[in-house]
Amino acid sequence: MTPALAKLRKSQPEVKLKLHDMSPREQIDGQRAGELDLALIGQEGLTAANEFHSAKLCSLHVCVAVADGDPLAARKNIVLKELKARWDFIVLWQKGRASAATRTLVDALKQVSASLR
């Protein structure tokens, strides 16, 4: 986001920008209250799409880890809604950008999965 902000500052120096670290729900509520002009949110934005003008800026590829024998393991694409009904605990991460904690958790899940076979 830094390059985009630098470009905006250079091309539109009169524009004043104030960034807030807010959850998607807080951003939607802020827009409803007229406190925010812009919100950058993910899937949660679909619920607000009927209230506000929205545009897709990008797509993020995320990964899901399932056991080898799981029916989802053979599929190339999975819709997030399909996972909601199956597990109470889901960890999603952006491919190639997993934190050390996420990698540790995924490795531990792989070991548990292997031991259950």
N, C-alpha and C positions, 0 to 999 in steps of 0.2 A: 504494500500500500504506500510505502514511502516514496517511490518514484512518481506515483500518480499525484500525491500531495505536493511534491516539489514542482511538478509540471503545472498544477493548478495555481500554486503560489506565484510562479513566474508569469503565467499567461493572464491571470486574473488577480493582481495584487490588491484590488479593492475588496475582494471577497474575504470575509472574516469567517473562519472555520473553528468550531469548538467541538472536540471529540469527546465522547462519553463511552465508558466501558459498561455496557448494559446488556442484560439478557434479552433474548428476542421478545419475551412477554413485556418487559419494561419498555422496549423500543416501540412496540405496537401501542401500548398504553400512552406513551409519550406523544405519539402521533395523534392519537384520538383526542388527547388533551390540548393539542396545538402547541406543545412544547418542543417538538422536533420537526425539522423540515425534511429529514432524510433518515432512513433506517436501512442498515445492511444486515439482513437476516437470511437464514437458510430455509429449510422446509416449512418452518413455522409461518413463513410469509404466505404460504398458500391459503391459510385461513383468513388472512387480512387482504388478500388480493381483490376481493369484491368491494372492500371499503376504500382502498387506496389504489392509485396507479402503481403498478409494479412491473418490473422488467427483470428477466433473467440475465445476470451478469456473467456467470460462469457455472461450470459443473465441476464438482470435486469427486474424484474416484475414491471410494472407500473400500476397505476389505473386511470380510467376515471370515472367521475361522470356525470350521465345523469338522467333525470326525470324518475320516475317510469313507466310512460306510453310510454316511448321512446322504439322503436323496438330494440335498442341495449341493453336495460336493461335486457332482457331475455337471452342474449348471454353470454357465459362464456369467450370467447376470441374475441377480436376485433383487426383488423389490423389498424395500425396508418393511413395508406392511406385513410381508410374509414372516418376518422374524418376530414381530411384536407378539403374535399369538403363541409362539413356541417357547420363549424364554423370558424370565424376569430380569436377567442380567445380560446386557449386550455391550460390548466394547467396539467402537468404530474408530478407525483411524484413517488418515489420508495416506494413500500409498506412497511410500518413499519418505514419509515425514513422521513416522511413529516416534514418540518420545521413548526414553529409556524405560520408563515405568510401563508403558504399553507393551514394548517388546518383551520385557520380563514377564508380564502377565500372559501374553500370548505363548511364550515358551513354556510357562508353567501349565497352561491349559493343554498344550500339545502333549506334555509329559503325562498328565492325568488321562487324557484321551487314549494314549498309547498303553497305559497300564490297565485300562478297562477292557482291552481287546482280549 
